[in-house]
Amino acid sequence: MPDAQERRVPERKVTVTHEVTDTDEVVIYDGSGSQLLVLNDIAAGIWLMIDGRRSIEDITAEILDHVDAERETVTRDVLAFLSQLEDRTLITWHEAT
């Protein structure tokens, strides 16, 4: 059963997301233009699922539908990436309703 942390819902702050078709990379620019992140496939998938409605639990479940991995491992990786986004002030949090 998911804990309270996994029920939190991340929401993107103002950013520009660009998909580079030549390389299949996703690039994020923050609202001020001072930060640039190039995301790998998994990080890009997580980023694109951050919609202010999906919880960490929802995002983890979606990833598990597409990869063969342990729930604990995927949850840990999702939390680590979201923590990096939070540290860069690219997301905010609210509780699931």
N, CA and C of each residue as an Amber inpcrd file, in Angstrom:
protein
   291
   0.8460000  -1.1780000   0.0000000   0.0000000   0.0000000   0.0000000
   0.8930000   1.2440000   0.0000000   0.5730000   2.2400000  -0.8330000
   1.4050000   3.4390000  -0.8980000   1.3410000   4.2510000   0.3840000
   2.4690000   4.8660000   0.7150000   2.4730000   5.7240000   1.8960000
   2.0220000   7.1350000   1.5060000   1.9350000   8.0130000   2.4960000
   1.4390000   9.3820000   2.2530000   2.2990000  10.1170000   1.2340000
   3.6050000   9.8700000   1.2540000   4.4840000  10.5450000   0.3050000
   4.1370000  10.1740000  -1.1300000   3.7970000   8.9110000  -1.3660000
   3.4790000   8.4620000  -2.7210000   2.1430000   9.0020000  -3.2180000
   1.3170000   9.5070000  -2.3060000   0.0320000  10.0680000  -2.7160000
   0.1260000  11.5570000  -3.0400000   1.3050000  12.1550000  -2.7890000
   1.4800000  13.5650000  -3.1550000   1.4430000  13.7190000  -4.6680000
   1.0310000  14.8940000  -5.1090000   0.8740000  15.1500000  -6.5420000
   1.8290000  16.2720000  -6.9510000   2.7740000  15.9780000  -7.8560000
   3.6540000  17.0410000  -8.3460000   2.9500000  17.8420000  -9.4430000
   3.2930000  19.1100000  -9.5030000   2.7420000  19.9790000 -10.5430000
   3.8740000  20.8280000 -11.1070000   3.9150000  20.9430000 -12.4260000
   4.9740000  21.7250000 -13.0650000   4.7860000  23.2100000 -12.8030000
   5.9080000  23.8870000 -12.6200000   5.8880000  25.3440000 -12.6330000
   6.0080000  25.7970000 -14.0840000   6.0000000  27.0850000 -14.3160000
   6.0780000  27.6030000 -15.6790000   7.4140000  27.1940000 -16.2920000
   7.3150000  26.4310000 -17.3710000   8.5030000  25.9600000 -18.0830000
   8.1760000  25.8800000 -19.5690000   9.2110000  25.7210000 -20.3460000
   9.0450000  25.4090000 -21.7610000   9.6230000  24.0200000 -21.9560000
   8.8440000  23.1430000 -22.5500000   9.2950000  21.7900000 -22.8370000
   9.4090000  21.6520000 -24.3430000  10.5600000  21.1740000 -24.7780000
  10.7990000  21.0180000 -26.2180000  11.2720000  19.5990000 -26.4800000
  10.6460000  18.9370000 -27.4240000  11.0820000  17.6060000 -27.8320000
  11.9430000  17.7410000 -29.0840000  13.1890000  17.2830000 -28.9930000
  14.1380000  17.3570000 -30.1080000  13.9320000  16.1110000 -30.9600000
  13.3640000  16.2800000 -32.1240000  13.0010000  15.1200000 -32.9470000
  14.2150000  14.3640000 -33.4780000  15.3120000  15.0460000 -33.7330000
  16.5040000  14.3640000 -34.2610000  17.1050000  13.3880000 -33.2570000
  17.0080000  13.7180000 -31.9800000  17.6520000  12.8940000 -30.9520000
  16.6600000  12.2240000 -30.0130000  15.3740000  12.5270000 -30.1380000
  14.3380000  12.0090000 -29.2330000  14.5630000  12.4280000 -27.7830000
  15.2690000  13.5170000 -27.5770000  15.4760000  14.0350000 -26.2340000
  14.3890000  15.0550000 -25.9080000  14.1410000  15.2130000 -24.6240000
  13.2470000  16.2550000 -24.1500000  14.0910000  17.2540000 -23.3800000
  13.8890000  18.5290000 -23.6940000  14.6410000  19.6110000 -23.0610000
  13.6490000  20.4840000 -22.3040000  13.9960000  20.8380000 -21.0730000
  13.1560000  21.7080000 -20.2460000  13.9140000  23.0090000 -20.0020000
  13.2300000  24.1260000 -20.2220000  13.7430000  25.4510000 -19.8580000
  12.8370000  25.9850000 -18.7660000  13.4190000  26.5230000 -17.7160000
  12.5590000  27.0940000 -16.6800000  11.9860000  28.4290000 -17.1510000
  11.0180000  28.9500000 -16.3980000  10.3120000  30.1580000 -16.7870000
  11.2030000  31.3650000 -16.9740000  12.3080000  31.4450000 -16.2470000
  13.2000000  32.6040000 -16.3630000  14.2700000  32.4000000 -17.4320000
  14.3640000  31.1810000 -17.9450000  15.3820000  30.8930000 -18.9500000
  16.7650000  30.6770000 -18.3720000  16.8550000  30.5470000 -17.0330000
  18.1740000  30.4010000 -16.4170000  18.5980000  28.9420000 -16.2370000
  17.6690000  28.0020000 -16.4490000  18.0000000  26.5870000 -16.2910000
  17.6060000  25.8210000 -17.5480000  18.4480000  24.8910000 -17.9070000
  18.2010000  24.0170000 -19.0460000  18.5010000  22.5960000 -18.5980000
  17.5510000  21.6900000 -18.8060000  17.7580000  20.2840000 -18.4790000
  17.4760000  19.4440000 -19.7160000  18.3720000  18.5150000 -20.0130000
  18.1450000  17.5450000 -21.0770000  17.8240000  16.2310000 -20.3810000
  16.6690000  15.6560000 -20.7130000  16.1730000  14.4800000 -20.0020000
  16.3590000  13.2030000 -20.8210000  16.6950000  12.1270000 -20.1220000
  16.7240000  10.8200000 -20.7820000  15.2880000  10.3280000 -20.9490000
  15.1120000   9.1650000 -21.5510000  13.7740000   8.6560000 -21.8640000
  12.8890000   8.5160000 -20.6310000  13.4130000   7.9140000 -19.5840000
  12.6050000   7.6890000 -18.3770000  12.2520000   9.0180000 -17.7170000
  13.2370000   9.9070000 -17.5740000  12.9690000  11.2130000 -16.9720000
  11.9640000  12.0000000 -17.8100000  12.0890000  11.9100000 -19.1220000
  11.1400000  12.6090000 -20.0070000   9.7340000  12.0590000 -19.8180000
   9.6220000  10.7450000 -19.6960000   8.3180000  10.1430000 -19.4600000
   7.7030000  10.6130000 -18.1670000   8.5160000  10.6810000 -17.1170000
   8.0240000  11.1790000 -15.8290000   7.6010000  12.6360000 -15.9770000
   8.4510000  13.4510000 -16.6040000   8.1480000  14.8780000 -16.7790000
   6.8100000  15.0650000 -17.4950000   6.6000000  14.2990000 -18.5420000
   5.3770000  14.4490000 -19.3230000   4.1440000  13.9710000 -18.5580000
   4.3320000  13.1330000 -17.5310000   3.2040000  12.6900000 -16.7040000
   2.8870000  13.6580000 -15.5650000   3.7700000  14.6130000 -15.3120000
   3.5100000  15.5860000 -14.2450000   2.4810000  16.5760000 -14.7690000
   1.2510000  16.3780000 -14.3530000   0.1470000  17.1920000 -14.8750000
  -0.6940000  17.8320000 -13.7730000  -0.2520000  17.7040000 -12.5230000
  -1.0110000  18.2820000 -11.4190000  -2.1770000  17.4070000 -10.9810000
  -2.3640000  16.2530000 -11.6380000  -3.4340000  15.3300000 -11.2700000
  -2.8890000  13.9670000 -10.8410000  -1.8090000  13.5520000 -11.4790000
  -1.2400000  12.2330000 -11.1760000  -0.3610000  12.3140000  -9.9280000
  -0.5620000  11.3390000  -9.0470000   0.2750000  11.2360000  -7.8540000
   1.5590000  10.4770000  -8.1950000   2.4670000  10.4470000  -7.2490000
   3.6840000   9.6520000  -7.4130000   3.2930000   8.1870000  -7.6360000
   2.3080000   7.7250000  -6.8950000   1.8150000   6.3570000  -7.0480000
   1.3150000   6.1130000  -8.4800000   0.5710000   7.0700000  -9.0390000
   0.0620000   6.9380000 -10.4100000   1.2040000   6.8880000 -11.4260000
   2.1710000   7.7640000 -11.2510000   3.3100000   7.8180000 -12.1700000
   4.0980000   6.5090000 -12.1080000   4.3230000   6.0150000 -10.8950000
   5.0340000   4.7510000 -10.7120000   4.2840000   3.6060000 -11.3810000
   2.9860000   3.5540000 -11.1940000   2.1720000   2.4840000 -11.7880000
   2.2460000   2.5300000 -13.3140000   2.2170000   3.7220000 -13.8710000
   2.2970000   3.8660000 -15.3350000   3.6380000   3.3490000 -15.8550000
   4.7060000   3.6820000 -15.1650000   6.0340000   3.2040000 -15.5760000
   6.0920000   1.6840000 -15.4800000   5.5410000   1.1340000 -14.3930000
   5.5740000  -0.3200000 -14.2030000   4.7870000  -1.0690000 -15.2730000
   3.8340000  -0.3870000 -15.9110000   3.1040000  -0.9970000 -17.0250000
   4.0040000  -1.1880000 -18.2500000   5.1480000  -0.4840000 -18.2780000
   6.0040000  -0.4980000 -19.4710000   7.4050000  -1.0680000 -19.2470000
   7.7780000  -1.2920000 -18.0010000   9.1130000  -1.8360000 -17.7270000
   9.0060000  -3.0010000 -16.7470000   9.9830000  -3.8700000 -16.8110000
  10.0570000  -4.9920000 -15.8800000  11.0080000  -4.5980000 -14.7610000
  10.4260000  -4.1140000 -13.6640000  11.2370000  -3.6570000 -12.5320000
  10.4230000  -3.7970000 -11.2530000  11.0980000  -3.7520000 -10.1470000
  10.4400000  -3.8130000  -8.8410000   9.7990000  -2.4650000  -8.5280000
   8.6100000  -2.5060000  -7.9220000   7.9020000  -1.2680000  -7.5490000
   8.7840000  -0.3790000  -6.6750000   9.4600000  -0.9650000  -5.6980000
  10.2940000  -0.1710000  -4.7880000  11.3940000   0.5700000  -5.5410000
  11.9950000  -0.0880000  -6.5250000  13.0650000   0.5310000  -7.3090000
  12.5250000   1.6880000  -8.1350000  11.4030000   1.4580000  -8.8010000
  10.8160000   2.5120000  -9.6300000  10.3750000   3.6760000  -8.7610000
   9.7350000   3.3960000  -7.6270000   9.3020000   4.4630000  -6.7250000
  10.4950000   5.2850000  -6.2580000  11.5710000   4.6100000  -5.8780000
  12.7800000   5.3170000  -5.4340000  13.3280000   6.2100000  -6.5380000
  13.3690000   5.7030000  -7.7750000  13.8960000   6.4870000  -8.8930000
  12.9900000   7.6740000  -9.2230000  11.6740000   7.4550000  -9.1880000
  10.7320000   8.5520000  -9.4410000  10.9030000   9.6280000  -8.3730000
  10.9710000   9.2230000  -7.1140000  11.1490000  10.1960000  -6.0300000
  12.4670000  10.9600000  -6.1640000  13.5180000  10.2670000  -6.5770000
  14.8220000  10.9280000  -6.7370000  14.7490000  11.9850000  -7.8370000
  14.1250000  11.6490000  -8.9620000  14.0050000  12.6200000 -10.0540000
  13.1240000  13.7970000  -9.6440000  12.0040000  13.5120000  -8.9870000
  11.1240000  14.6000000  -8.5500000  11.8170000  15.4910000  -7.5260000
  12.6520000  14.9060000  -6.6900000  13.4220000  15.6900000  -5.7270000
  14.3810000  16.6390000  -6.4470000  15.0050000  16.1640000  -7.5250000
  15.8910000  17.0220000  -8.3200000  15.1020000  18.1790000  -8.9350000
  13.9080000  17.8760000  -9.4360000  13.0690000  18.9370000 -10.0090000
  12.6530000  19.9440000  -8.9380000  12.3250000  19.4270000  -7.7540000
  11.9410000  20.3120000  -6.6550000  13.1250000  21.1960000  -6.2420000
  14.3050000  20.6160000  -6.1600000  15.5030000  21.3850000  -5.7990000
  15.7650000  22.5100000  -6.7950000  15.3980000  22.2930000  -8.0460000
  15.5860000  23.3110000  -9.0920000  14.3550000  24.2120000  -9.2330000
  13.4090000  24.0490000  -8.3100000  12.1400000  24.8010000  -8.2810000
  11.3650000  24.7120000  -9.5920000  11.3690000  23.5120000 -10.1800000
  10.6280000  23.2880000 -11.4200000   9.2570000  22.6590000 -11.1760000
   9.0380000  22.1730000  -9.9270000   7.7300000  21.6290000  -9.5730000
   7.3220000  22.1200000  -8.1910000   6.0270000  22.0320000  -7.9430000
   5.4710000  22.2510000  -6.6040000   4.6720000  20.9870000  -6.2420000
   4.1740000  20.9280000  -5.0320000   3.4470000  19.7600000  -4.5670000
   2.0870000  20.1470000  -4.0170000   1.1240000  19.2410000  -4.1350000
  -0.1150000  19.3310000  -3.3820000  -0.5790000  17.9160000  -3.0590000
  -1.4890000  17.8130000  -2.1400000  -1.9990000  16.4980000  -1.7280000
  -3.0480000  16.0260000  -2.7200000  -3.0830000  14.7190000  -2.9360000
  -4.0930000  14.1320000  -3.8190000  -5.4800000  14.3620000  -3.2210000
  -6.4320000  14.5780000  -4.0940000  -7.8070000  14.7810000  -3.6130000
  -8.6310000  13.5400000  -3.7880000
